[in-house]
Amino acid sequence: GAIETIFLGYKGDGGDFSLNDLKAHVSEKSELYSQVKSLLEKHSVTNILEDLYRVGVIINTVSGKVRSSFRGDSKVILEGRFFVHRALRARFTV
């Protein structure tokens, strides 16, 4: 699907990324893949990131502190950095 297309092979900056990094990456993917373009017509990159954080796909780091919805950190800090949960990285590796 579109989410897998977005993250397939995406490593960000040394494994982690900012919201702006992800927005630029998703914009490039939307030009290449119609399913990504369709997803963006319905959902913003911010909303997608928040949803992926909520279900544990994305982990948030702020000032060196690792934040996860499963650790009780219900609100994502959008100014922080992000990475794909280590257990799920193999799913998105090219």
Contacts in CASP RR format, 6 or more apart in sequence:
PFRMAT RR
TARGET T0000
AUTHOR 0000-0000-0000
METHOD contacts of the structure
MODEL  1
GAIETIFLGYKGDGGDFSLNDLKAHVSEKSELYSQVKSLLEKHSVTNILE
DLYRVGVIINTVSGKVRSSFRGDSKVILEGRFFVHRALRARFTV
1 35 0 8 1.000
2 33 0 8 1.000
2 35 0 8 1.000
2 36 0 8 1.000
2 38 0 8 1.000
2 39 0 8 1.000
3 39 0 8 1.000
3 48 0 8 1.000
3 52 0 8 1.000
4 91 0 8 1.000
4 92 0 8 1.000
5 29 0 8 1.000
5 33 0 8 1.000
5 35 0 8 1.000
5 36 0 8 1.000
6 25 0 8 1.000
6 26 0 8 1.000
6 29 0 8 1.000
6 36 0 8 1.000
6 48 0 8 1.000
7 84 0 8 1.000
7 92 0 8 1.000
8 92 0 8 1.000
8 94 0 8 1.000
9 92 0 8 1.000
9 93 0 8 1.000
9 94 0 8 1.000
10 17 0 8 1.000
10 25 0 8 1.000
10 92 0 8 1.000
12 21 0 8 1.000
12 25 0 8 1.000
13 21 0 8 1.000
15 83 0 8 1.000
16 61 0 8 1.000
16 81 0 8 1.000
16 82 0 8 1.000
16 83 0 8 1.000
17 25 0 8 1.000
17 81 0 8 1.000
17 82 0 8 1.000
17 83 0 8 1.000
18 80 0 8 1.000
18 81 0 8 1.000
18 82 0 8 1.000
19 45 0 8 1.000
19 46 0 8 1.000
19 49 0 8 1.000
19 78 0 8 1.000
19 79 0 8 1.000
19 80 0 8 1.000
19 82 0 8 1.000
22 45 0 8 1.000
22 49 0 8 1.000
22 82 0 8 1.000
23 45 0 8 1.000
26 36 0 8 1.000
26 40 0 8 1.000
26 45 0 8 1.000
26 48 0 8 1.000
29 36 0 8 1.000
30 36 0 8 1.000
30 37 0 8 1.000
30 40 0 8 1.000
31 37 0 8 1.000
39 48 0 8 1.000
46 78 0 8 1.000
49 58 0 8 1.000
49 76 0 8 1.000
49 78 0 8 1.000
49 82 0 8 1.000
50 76 0 8 1.000
52 58 0 8 1.000
53 59 0 8 1.000
53 60 0 8 1.000
53 69 0 8 1.000
53 76 0 8 1.000
53 82 0 8 1.000
54 69 0 8 1.000
54 74 0 8 1.000
54 76 0 8 1.000
55 69 0 8 1.000
56 68 0 8 1.000
56 69 0 8 1.000
56 70 0 8 1.000
56 85 0 8 1.000
57 84 0 8 1.000
57 85 0 8 1.000
57 88 0 8 1.000
58 76 0 8 1.000
58 82 0 8 1.000
58 83 0 8 1.000
58 84 0 8 1.000
58 85 0 8 1.000
59 66 0 8 1.000
59 67 0 8 1.000
59 68 0 8 1.000
59 82 0 8 1.000
59 83 0 8 1.000
59 84 0 8 1.000
59 85 0 8 1.000
60 66 0 8 1.000
60 67 0 8 1.000
60 68 0 8 1.000
60 73 0 8 1.000
60 76 0 8 1.000
60 77 0 8 1.000
60 80 0 8 1.000
60 81 0 8 1.000
60 82 0 8 1.000
61 67 0 8 1.000
61 80 0 8 1.000
61 81 0 8 1.000
61 82 0 8 1.000
61 83 0 8 1.000
62 77 0 8 1.000
62 79 0 8 1.000
62 80 0 8 1.000
62 81 0 8 1.000
67 73 0 8 1.000
67 76 0 8 1.000
67 77 0 8 1.000
68 85 0 8 1.000
84 92 0 8 1.000
END
